[in-house]
Structure formats: C-alpha cells, structure tokens
Amino acid sequence: MRSAEAMGFPEIHLIKKEDRWKTSARTTAGSDKWLDLHPWTRTLDGLSHLKKRGYRLLATHLEGAEPIETFDFSVPTVLVLGNEHAGVSPEAVNMCDHRVVVPMHGFVQSFNISVAGALALYHIRGDRQTRLGQSGDLNPDQCLRLEAEYMLRSTENPERFF
C-alpha cells in the first residue's frame, strides 16, 4: 500500500477471503489514509467489477508469464498480486488477460509481495511517463476533486465543512 500511494496509484482492491485480516499501521505508515481501498470477499466479484470498468488484468505468475517490460501501460491496467505463500489463486489467474513476471537474475524464484509490487509499480509509472508524457491521466476536474478530497482527509473533523 505504501509503495502504491508513494508512486501515485490511489486505488487498491483487496480480496480477503478470511474473516481475520492483519493490519499494521507501522507497515502502511499512514498510506491507507490516502488510498481508496475496496475490499472484496469473492475473487470473481472483484475482478469482474474491474473488467467491467475497462481494465486489462495482469496476474503476477511464474508459469507462462511475459516480462513486465513487454506490456504497454498506457492501457488501463490492473496488476493482480498474490500472497507470498500461495501466489495468485488459480481462479484469479484464469480471469486475467495475461501473466506477468518481474525478471530476476539470481537463484530465487520470486520477490516477496511488497518488493514485487513496488518494483512493478515503479516500472509501470516509468512506462506511463515515457508513453504518455505523464504518469497520471486525470483531467483538470478530477484533479481538483482529488485535491479537495485529500484536504478533507488531512483535517480533523472534516464533517464540519458540510
């Protein structure tokens, strides 16, 4: 979450299939305050919602994957990351349009999820900057709305403004 927010990716969809959910304010360093978090209890619901919004879905997966640099990230894209133990679920892999891998040059097969996510998002941000001349794609009205929303999030008792 912290890496996504730091690089300007404001929206995170979480698929939490268990009732227990581990949170850590120390790990997120307050970044969750600035993110739009969307929890889902079913993989199908979450990924179907994103597809309907017009996103291409890329699953991080070792088998049958293409290196991340082969993709054009000027196309609206969702990066699907799995947990560190089981990876992306077979159901999610099947729903995705492609499989992607962050190339590695050592002997281990994978980065931990926070490192893989940060490296991928860093690459995606750079690719968008190169292809579009900017990493974001909000129009002026959307930028103004986002600025107002963040101002409300940064103040105590924002309800006093309504």
N, C-alpha and C positions, 0 to 999 in steps of 0.2 A: 504494500500500500504506500509506504513512504517513497519508494522509487517511482511509482506511478505518479503520485502527486508532484514530486520534485521535477519531473520531466513534462508536466503539463497534461497528463491524461487524467481527466477529472471523474471518470465513471468506472466503477468496479461492480461486476456481478459475481456474487458468491453462491455456489451451490453447496448448501450444508445439509447433508442427509441425516445427520445425527442431532439429537436434542442438545447434546453438550457442544459448546463452541468456545474454544480457547481464545481469549482476547488478551492483549498486553499493551497497555499504554506506553510502556517503555520501548517496545519494539516499533510501534507505529509513530512514536514521537509526536503525537497530535495530528498526524496527517489525515486521519479518519475524519477529523472535523471539517476538512476542506474537500472531501470526496463525496460523490453521490454513490452511496452503497445500495445495491439492490440484491437482497437475499432471495434465493430460490430453494425450495425443498426438493424439486424434481429437475433432473438434468434436461429432460425433454422440454419442460415448460420454459426454462431459462434460455436454452439455445434456440428454440423455436421463436421466442419473442425477438431475439437478436436478428435472426434470419429475416423475420417479417419487417424489421426496421431497415433491411437492405444491407446488412453487414456480411462480408465474407468471413468464414470461420476457419482459423488455422489452429490445429492442435499441435502442441509440443509433444513429439513422439519419436522414438528412435527408429522404429521399423518403417520403411517406405517413405522416409522423410526427405525433403529437399532442404538445402542450406537456406537460412533466413535471407541471405543476400540475393536470392533468386526471385524474391517477391517484390512487387511494386506496392508500396504502402501509401500511395496517393489514393488508392482504392479504400473505401471504408472497410476496416478490418477489425475483427475481434481476435485476440490471442487467448487461446484456451490453455491454461496451465493446470497440471495435475498436482496432487500432493506428492511429497517426497518419497513416500513408501510405495504407493501403487501407480503413480503417474495419472495420466488422463484415463478416465474409465472407457472401456470398450464402447459403451453406448455413446459417449461424447465423441470419441474418435470417428465413429460411423456417421455422426451428424455433421462433422466438419467437412469443409470443401477440400482441404489439403492438410498434409502433415509437414511440420517444420522442425528443424533442429538448429541449435546454435552450435556451430562447429567447434570441436575440441581437438587439441593436439597432444594431449597427454594420454595416459593409460586408462583413467577412469572414464566411465560412460556418460556421466551426467553431472551437471551442477546442481546444487540444492536449489529449491524453488525460488528463493529470494534473489539469488545470484542470476539464475537463468532468466527470471522476469526482468531484472534490472538491465542485463546485457541486451535482451531482446528489445526492450522499450527504448534503450539508448540507440540501438540500430534503427528502429522504426522512426524515432524522432529525426535522426540524421537523414534517413531516406526521404522523409516527407519534406524536410528543409531543402534538400537537393532538387527534388522533383517539382515542388510547389513554390519554392522560394520562401516558405514559412512552414513551421511545424504544425500550426493550428489552422482551422478552417471556419472559425466563427465569423459571422457577418457583424457589422458595427452594432446592430441592435442586440444581438446575442452577447457581444462583449459587454455592453452596458448593463444588460440584465445580470450577467455573471458577476460583474463588479458590485452591483447593488446587493446581490445575494451574499457575496463574501463579506461585504461590510456588515450586513446583519449577523452573519455567523461570528464575526470578530468582536461583537459588542455584547456586554452583559444585558440581559433583559430586553432582547430585540422586540418583544411584543409591545413595548411602549410606543413604538413607531406606528402601530396600527390602530 
